[in-house]
Amino acid sequence: MRLEALIQLLLAVAFVIAWFLMPTYGVYGGNYSLALMPWGYLVSFFGMSYVVTPPTVFAVWLFALDAGLIPIIWRRTRYPLYLSAFFAVLSLMMLLDTILFQQRYLQVKGYAISPTPNGYLYVYLPHTSVLGLPAYILLALAILSVLNMVTGARWLDVDVKLIIRRKYVVQHNALDTVELMLRRVNIKYVKSGNEIRVGNVALTMDGNNLVIHKDSSVKVVNIEDAIIELIRAGLSQVITEGLIDYEGE
């Protein structure tokens, strides 16, 4: 299991738990408060409390949980990362839509609207709107989900890759270092003797020089450019085929 996917699940669970403990969004004024909880808006006006349930409120936390669980349950391809990012962004959109519900139906031109047993009460009260901690956790979840989708849930490998490259360039053959980097980022390659091939790009050693063979061109490169070129070729395959395992298991 990738650590990046686990962090995404923990963020989704933290969002839901935090939301059950504190409002995601609230409007507060003298003797009036409106707090968005997972089951709807809790409206309190001069000691009277009511619950207003927008139709989108349940979709917010259900989609957020889906975004966290999908990469854990389904790990064989990159498609669950696309789906989880979709659900995370959709959850954020549902939250914004739920807040717009409040702006449309529970607050009009500075007037707060409080439900009553016989209808609604319009009262002009000074009030402030506040986003709670769960809203920021959900935003972080959406950003992380998109990042995992773009990087194949491997963004934590970047710094490690740079450290390993600096060590192995000094101590080992350059082709071994390139091969190590490709394994670290889960790029599919074929090694045959003194050649590493990714798609239509091949890397060979000519003495102490690294040589890239791409289509009909031949170019001497340093190890950084060689790694970048092969990773680019591997990502092109991913975009074309969409079949690389994001887990690498």
DANOR-V682638 format. One record per pair of residues at least 12 apart in sequence whose ideal C-beta (glycine too) atoms are under 6 Angstrom apart, sorted by the first residue. I is the first residue (numbers start at 0). GAP is how many residues later the second one is. D is the distance in whole Angstrom. If there is no record, write none. Layout:
<<I GAP D> <I GAP D>>
This chain:
<<1 151 5> <1 245 6> <2 153 6> <3 144 5> <3 149 4> <3 152 6> <4 66 4> <4 148 5> <7 60 6> <7 136 5> <8 59 4> <8 63 6> <10 129 6> <10 130 4> <11 52 5> <11 53 6> <11 55 6> <11 56 3> <11 129 6> <13 123 6> <14 49 5> <14 119 5> <14 122 4> <14 123 5> <14 126 6> <15 45 5> <17 115 6> <17 116 4> <17 119 6> <18 19 5> <18 115 4> <19 18 6> <21 110 5> <22 12 4> <22 13 5> <22 109 5> <23 12 5> <23 108 5> <23 110 4> <23 111 5> <24 74 5> <24 106 6> <25 104 5> <26 100 5> <26 102 5> <27 100 6> <28 96 4> <28 97 6> <28 98 3> <30 15 5> <31 13 5> <31 80 5> <31 93 5> <37 23 5> <39 12 6> <39 13 3> <39 17 5> <42 71 6> <44 69 4> <49 65 4> <53 44 5> <53 47 4> <55 38 5> <55 41 5> <55 42 5> <56 41 5> <58 35 5> <59 31 5> <59 34 5> <59 35 5> <62 24 5> <62 27 5> <62 28 4> <63 27 4> <65 21 4> <66 17 5> <66 20 4> <66 21 4> <66 78 5> <69 13 5> <69 14 4> <70 13 5> <74 172 4> <75 169 6> <77 74 6> <77 168 5> <80 67 5> <80 68 4> <80 165 6> <81 67 6> <83 61 5> <84 60 4> <84 61 5> <84 64 4> <87 53 5> <87 54 4> <87 57 4> <88 53 5> <91 46 6> <91 50 5> <110 13 5> <111 13 5> <151 94 5> <152 93 5> <153 31 6> <156 27 5> <160 20 6> <160 23 5> <168 54 6> <173 36 6> <173 49 5> <174 30 6> <177 48 6> <177 49 6> <180 46 5> <185 62 4> <186 44 6> <186 47 3> <197 32 5> <197 35 4> <197 36 5> <198 34 4> <198 38 5> <200 13 5> <200 32 4> <202 23 5> <209 16 5> <211 17 6>>
